[in-house]
Amino acid sequence: MHNTSLIVQQWLRNSESILALDPLNFDEKLPVLHELNRAADTNEIIQLLYRSLPIPDTLDRYSYDESIAAMRDLGIFIGILKKHGIEPVAVIPELEYVLLVLMVKTDLPPRDTLLHYTVWNPDGDRMRTYTGLRDERCLIESVKIAMPQLMEAITQMEILHNRELDIASFVRICSEVREKMEAMVKGIVHAKRNVSPAIFANELRFYYDPIKVDYNKDYIGPGAVEMPMFVFDHLLWSSDSTDAEYTSFKEGYLPYNLHFIRDIYNRFKGKPSLLSVIEQNIQERPSSENYRAAQAVLELCTILKSFRMPHKKLAEEAYAHGEEHNRSKGSGGYSTNILQHILKLQNEKVGAFQESLTRAKVRV
């Protein structure tokens, strides 16, 4: 098995053990926190957070898994305070020390990420939510459906860049990647069916706003935009893209991802994408084997589009339901126009690839 595939399997096993942990005794605090949030009792929320902070000695002894679980649970406090217009570190300076230690222990930003909020979030009564609303639970579930499969798809995409693969293996792995990506589509469908755009726009999205930590740097909250979909894109069609806006978008969200995902991104940065490699192969050696490889990759482009179109529509609907007209950007600082821009770049790249494929078919 490929090395990064082993890393993903280890990560999935590790994630299971994190779900059981409750280092801050948050299970018993969550119902109280929901009540305080509904009552907008920020003074009591601040006191409860202060009492929940681990003392330095305890913090130092935390394992990686305990550090992840602690950051996950602190993140719920952080999001609730931010929703009420309060900078958490400004009202509890001691929180900053805890966040920075957890950052070092986990090799992730000094706040909770999408991974903490979804994959590392227990199911059932123990699920960590800001509101307790069914819509929020379904939003979390939609990412839980998609994220592990996306991680596995990314590692398989890396294998497809191996020039030593024979055509049968290449086509088989493309088929496996396509199946994994169908889980992404299922995740989007789950969110579309179960999350009200109005509830997302007017309630949930404010919990994901950036907070200031570590000399007033902004760190975004756990939004779906942190999903490493852009790393999948990177391997398939965009690692050699010179578009400055898209590169800035990708690299802005890279730090919110796991170390091995960041490594994959950096290994392929500026190198030919899979589409470019296959296109060059078919131009230089127009054989039936290279044509089959190109068709298999084209099917991945099709499944990617079947994810991206509903995702774009879902985001636009959510923001169209917002009551404040000045709030057209998400917690990541981008408007939904970035999704249109990515789709345009993707379509241009795939369109050029299809043209090469048509010419090659004539020659095969």
Buried (B, 14 or more C-beta within 10 A) or exposed (E): EEEBBEBBBEBEEEBEEBBEBBBBEBEEBBEEBBEBBEEEBBEEBBEBBEEBBBEEEEBEEBEEBBBBBBBBBBBBBBBBBBBBEBBBBEBBEEBBEBBEBBBEBBEBBBBBBBBBBBBBBBEEEEBBBBBBBEBBBBBBBBBBBBBBBBBBBBBBBBBBBEEEBEBEEBBEBBEBBBEBBBBBBBBBBBBBEBBBBBBBBBBBBBBBBBBBBBEEEEBBBBBBBBBBBBBBBBBBBBBBBEBEEBBEBBBBBBBBBBEBBBEBBEBBBEEBBBBBBBBEBBEEEBBEBBBBBBBBBBBBBEBBBBBBBBBBBBBBBBBEBBEEEEEEEBBBEBBBEBBEBBBEBBEEBBEEBBEBBEEBBEEE
